[in-house]
Amino acid sequence: MNVQIYISKKNFDVQKAQRFFKERRIQVQELDLKKHRLGERELQTLSGKIGLQGLLDLQDKKVQEHSAAHNTDPEYLREAILENPWLLVSPLVRCGQKVTVGYQPQVWEEWIRNNG
């Protein structure tokens, strides 16, 4: 099982996600978006079913102040996210083509059952 956790900011949900996979002895690749910029393909995979706006951390006051939080143009959002990874919800968890936004243990349990 190949799991990647994209982290744009360290928060309680990130810590819970890390603990979830560690307790189940599932190795994860952690990608700190402050060091590892998203590429076009990664962004396409992450936004697949969720959409670009679904990736934005609209609970964060700093994100709310950015123009991307009030824009629906996909091209603008794509550029804004690629340039400003701090706009993203954290964590984003990916397993193949499946992606979750935030802390989603029920979904991850299903991934484990289907891969086990």
C-alpha positions in Angstrom: 0.0 0.0 0.0 1.6 3.3 -1.1 0.3 6.2 0.9 1.4 9.8 0.6 0.6 12.6 3.1 0.9 16.1 1.7 1.4 18.6 4.6 1.1 22.3 4.0 1.0 23.2 7.7 1.4 21.1 10.9 -1.8 20.8 12.7 -3.8 18.4 14.9 -5.3 16.6 11.9 -1.9 16.0 10.4 -0.7 14.5 13.7 -3.8 12.2 13.9 -3.3 11.1 10.3 0.4 10.3 11.0 -0.6 8.3 14.1 -3.4 6.5 12.3 -1.0 5.0 9.7 1.9 4.5 12.2 -0.4 2.5 14.5 -1.3 0.2 11.6 2.3 -0.1 10.6 1.7 1.3 7.2 4.6 3.2 5.7 3.8 6.6 4.4 5.7 9.1 2.4 5.3 12.5 3.9 5.7 15.5 1.6 6.1 18.8 3.3 4.8 21.3 0.8 7.1 24.0 2.1 10.1 22.0 0.8 8.4 19.9 -2.0 6.4 21.9 -4.5 3.4 20.2 -6.1 3.8 19.4 -9.8 1.0 19.7 -12.4 0.3 15.9 -12.3 0.2 15.8 -8.6 -2.2 18.7 -8.5 -4.5 17.0 -11.1 -4.6 13.8 -9.1 -5.3 15.6 -5.8 -8.0 17.8 -7.3 -9.5 14.9 -9.4 -12.9 14.3 -7.7 -12.6 17.1 -5.1 -11.9 20.0 -7.5 -9.4 22.8 -6.9 -11.7 24.8 -4.6 -12.1 21.7 -2.4 -8.4 21.7 -1.8 -8.4 25.2 -0.3 -8.2 25.5 3.5 -11.1 28.0 3.8 -11.1 27.7 7.6 -7.7 29.4 7.7 -7.9 33.2 8.1 -4.8 33.8 5.9 -6.3 31.6 3.1 -9.6 33.5 3.4 -7.7 36.8 2.7 -6.1 35.4 -0.5 -8.0 36.1 -3.7 -8.0 32.3 -4.6 -10.6 31.8 -1.8 -13.0 34.0 -3.7 -12.2 32.8 -7.3 -13.7 30.0 -9.3 -11.5 30.2 -12.4 -9.7 26.8 -12.6 -6.6 28.3 -14.3 -6.3 31.0 -11.6 -6.8 28.5 -8.8 -4.2 26.1 -10.3 -1.6 28.8 -10.5 -2.4 30.1 -7.0 -2.0 26.6 -5.5 1.2 25.8 -7.4 2.7 29.1 -6.2 1.2 29.1 -2.7 1.0 25.5 -1.2 0.0 27.0 2.1 -3.5 27.5 0.6 -4.1 23.8 0.8 -6.0 21.9 3.5 -3.6 19.8 5.6 -3.3 16.8 5.4 -4.1 15.7 1.9 -3.8 11.9 1.9 -3.3 10.0 -1.3 -3.3 6.3 -2.1 -2.9 5.7 -5.8 -5.7 7.7 -7.5 -7.7 8.0 -4.3 -7.4 11.2 -2.2 -8.9 12.5 1.0 -8.9 16.0 2.4 -8.3 16.4 6.1 -8.7 13.6 8.7 -10.7 10.7 7.2 -10.0 7.5 9.1 -13.2 5.7 7.9 -12.0 6.1 4.3 -8.4 5.0 5.1 -9.8 1.9 6.9 -11.6 1.0 3.7 -8.4 1.5 1.6 -6.6 -0.9 4.0 -9.4 -3.5 3.8 -9.4 -3.3 0.0 -5.6 -3.6 -0.3 -5.2 -6.3 2.4 
